[in-house]
Amino acid sequence: MKQAPDPVAQRVFLDQLCTLFREAAAIYKDYLEAESTYFHACRLRDINARQVNLLQENRTLLPDNFQEGIDALLHHFSVWRSKWDILDATVIHAPGDKFVFANEVRFPREAAQQLEALRTSLR
């Protein structure tokens, strides 16, 4: 029988994750406002890696009905990073260079919102 997750550990994880969601949104806004520069793309790559690590390390703290959303988030980050790495390998980029690639796998906003709602419900 599956043991119930520790509610304190859930709150800590979700607090950290939602903080990263907000930070990533702010960095993405900076990226767009700065005309998609490599500097801001690097910041996005770093924050996305932090989100992936946090999700992978803590996903077992959440109920089964959230796992599909976590899978969608991890899939998005995986595809995004692959495309980022391919473009990055093409040339040495300066911080102010434009750094843009197409990604058909959009950020699963609904999954993030569900996790944010769960965080709120645990308060």
C-alpha positions as a Markdown table, in Angstrom:
| # | Residue | x | y | z |
|---|---|---|---|---|
| 1 | Met | 0.0 | 0.0 | 0.0 |
| 2 | Lys | 1.3 | 3.4 | -1.0 |
| 3 | Gln | 2.2 | 5.6 | 2.0 |
| 4 | Ala | 0.7 | 9.1 | 2.1 |
| 5 | Pro | 3.3 | 11.8 | 1.3 |
| 6 | Asp | 4.5 | 14.1 | 4.1 |
| 7 | Pro | 2.4 | 17.3 | 3.8 |
| 8 | Val | 5.3 | 19.5 | 5.0 |
| 9 | Ala | 7.6 | 18.0 | 2.3 |
| 10 | Gln | 4.8 | 18.6 | -0.3 |
| 11 | Arg | 4.5 | 22.3 | 0.8 |
| 12 | Val | 8.3 | 22.8 | 0.7 |
| 13 | Phe | 8.6 | 21.2 | -2.7 |
| 14 | Leu | 5.6 | 23.2 | -4.2 |
| 15 | Asp | 6.8 | 26.4 | -2.6 |
| 16 | Gln | 10.2 | 25.9 | -4.3 |
| 17 | Leu | 8.6 | 24.9 | -7.6 |
| 18 | Cys | 6.2 | 27.8 | -7.7 |
| 19 | Thr | 9.0 | 30.2 | -6.9 |
| 20 | Leu | 10.9 | 28.8 | -9.9 |
| 21 | Phe | 7.8 | 29.1 | -12.1 |
| 22 | Arg | 7.6 | 32.8 | -11.2 |
| 23 | Glu | 11.3 | 33.4 | -11.7 |
| 24 | Ala | 11.2 | 31.6 | -15.1 |
| 25 | Ala | 8.3 | 33.7 | -16.2 |
| 26 | Ala | 10.2 | 36.9 | -15.2 |
| 27 | Ile | 13.3 | 35.7 | -17.1 |
| 28 | Tyr | 11.2 | 34.8 | -20.1 |
| 29 | Lys | 9.7 | 38.3 | -20.1 |
| 30 | Asp | 13.2 | 39.8 | -19.9 |
| 31 | Tyr | 14.3 | 37.5 | -22.8 |
| 32 | Leu | 11.4 | 38.8 | -24.9 |
| 33 | Glu | 11.9 | 42.5 | -24.0 |
| 34 | Ala | 15.7 | 42.2 | -24.7 |
| 35 | Glu | 14.9 | 40.9 | -28.2 |
| 36 | Ser | 15.7 | 37.3 | -27.4 |
| 37 | Thr | 19.4 | 37.5 | -26.5 |
| 38 | Tyr | 21.7 | 34.7 | -25.8 |
| 39 | Phe | 22.3 | 36.1 | -22.3 |
| 40 | His | 18.7 | 35.7 | -21.3 |
| 41 | Ala | 18.4 | 32.4 | -23.1 |
| 42 | Cys | 21.2 | 31.1 | -20.9 |
| 43 | Arg | 19.3 | 32.3 | -17.8 |
| 44 | Leu | 16.3 | 30.4 | -19.1 |
| 45 | Arg | 18.3 | 27.3 | -19.6 |
| 46 | Asp | 19.6 | 27.5 | -16.0 |
| 47 | Ile | 16.2 | 28.0 | -14.4 |
| 48 | Asn | 14.6 | 25.3 | -16.6 |
| 49 | Ala | 17.4 | 22.9 | -15.4 |
| 50 | Arg | 16.6 | 23.8 | -11.8 |
| 51 | Gln | 12.9 | 23.1 | -12.5 |
| 52 | Val | 13.6 | 19.7 | -14.1 |
| 53 | Asn | 15.8 | 18.7 | -11.1 |
| 54 | Leu | 13.3 | 19.7 | -8.6 |
| 55 | Leu | 10.5 | 17.9 | -10.4 |
| 56 | Gln | 12.5 | 14.7 | -10.9 |
| 57 | Glu | 13.6 | 14.6 | -7.3 |
| 58 | Asn | 10.2 | 15.3 | -5.7 |
| 59 | Arg | 7.5 | 14.1 | -8.0 |
| 60 | Thr | 6.8 | 11.1 | -5.7 |
| 61 | Leu | 5.6 | 13.6 | -3.1 |
| 62 | Leu | 2.5 | 14.3 | -5.2 |
| 63 | Pro | -0.6 | 12.3 | -5.8 |
| 64 | Asp | -1.0 | 10.1 | -8.9 |
| 65 | Asn | -3.4 | 12.6 | -10.6 |
| 66 | Phe | -0.6 | 15.1 | -10.9 |
| 67 | Gln | 1.9 | 12.8 | -12.6 |
| 68 | Glu | 0.6 | 13.3 | -16.1 |
| 69 | Gly | 1.1 | 17.1 | -15.7 |
| 70 | Ile | 4.6 | 16.6 | -14.4 |
| 71 | Asp | 5.4 | 14.3 | -17.4 |
| 72 | Ala | 4.1 | 17.1 | -19.7 |
| 73 | Leu | 6.4 | 19.7 | -17.9 |
| 74 | Leu | 9.4 | 17.4 | -18.1 |
| 75 | His | 8.7 | 16.6 | -21.8 |
| 76 | His | 8.5 | 20.3 | -22.6 |
| 77 | Phe | 11.8 | 21.0 | -20.8 |
| 78 | Ser | 13.5 | 18.1 | -22.5 |
| 79 | Val | 12.4 | 19.1 | -26.0 |
| 80 | Trp | 13.3 | 22.8 | -25.2 |
| 81 | Arg | 16.8 | 21.8 | -24.0 |
| 82 | Ser | 17.5 | 19.6 | -27.0 |
| 83 | Lys | 16.6 | 22.4 | -29.3 |
| 84 | Trp | 18.6 | 24.9 | -27.2 |
| 85 | Asp | 21.6 | 22.6 | -27.3 |
| 86 | Ile | 21.4 | 22.1 | -31.1 |
| 87 | Leu | 21.3 | 25.9 | -31.7 |
| 88 | Asp | 24.0 | 26.6 | -29.2 |
| 89 | Ala | 26.4 | 24.1 | -30.8 |
| 90 | Thr | 26.1 | 25.8 | -34.2 |
| 91 | Val | 28.3 | 28.8 | -33.3 |
| 92 | Ile | 29.9 | 30.6 | -30.4 |
| 93 | His | 27.3 | 33.2 | -29.2 |
| 94 | Ala | 28.0 | 36.5 | -27.6 |
| 95 | Pro | 25.7 | 37.6 | -24.8 |
| 96 | Gly | 23.9 | 40.1 | -27.0 |
| 97 | Asp | 23.4 | 37.8 | -30.0 |
| 98 | Lys | 19.8 | 36.8 | -30.9 |
| 99 | Phe | 19.1 | 33.3 | -29.8 |
| 100 | Val | 15.7 | 31.9 | -31.1 |
| 101 | Phe | 14.5 | 28.5 | -32.1 |
| 102 | Ala | 11.1 | 27.0 | -32.9 |
| 103 | Asn | 9.6 | 24.7 | -30.3 |
| 104 | Glu | 6.3 | 23.1 | -31.1 |
| 105 | Val | 6.0 | 21.7 | -27.6 |
| 106 | Arg | 4.6 | 24.6 | -25.7 |
| 107 | Phe | 4.9 | 25.1 | -21.9 |
| 108 | Pro | 2.1 | 23.1 | -20.3 |
| 109 | Arg | 0.6 | 26.1 | -18.5 |
| 110 | Glu | -2.4 | 24.1 | -17.2 |
| 111 | Ala | -0.1 | 21.6 | -15.5 |
| 112 | Ala | 1.8 | 24.4 | -13.8 |
| 113 | Gln | -1.5 | 26.0 | -12.7 |
| 114 | Gln | -2.7 | 22.7 | -11.2 |
| 115 | Leu | 0.5 | 22.5 | -9.2 |
| 116 | Glu | 0.1 | 26.1 | -8.1 |
| 117 | Ala | -3.5 | 25.4 | -7.1 |
| 118 | Leu | -2.4 | 22.4 | -5.1 |
| 119 | Arg | 0.2 | 24.6 | -3.3 |
| 120 | Thr | -2.5 | 27.0 | -2.4 |
| 121 | Ser | -4.8 | 24.3 | -1.1 |
| 122 | Leu | -2.1 | 23.0 | 1.2 |
| 123 | Arg | -1.7 | 26.4 | 3.0 |
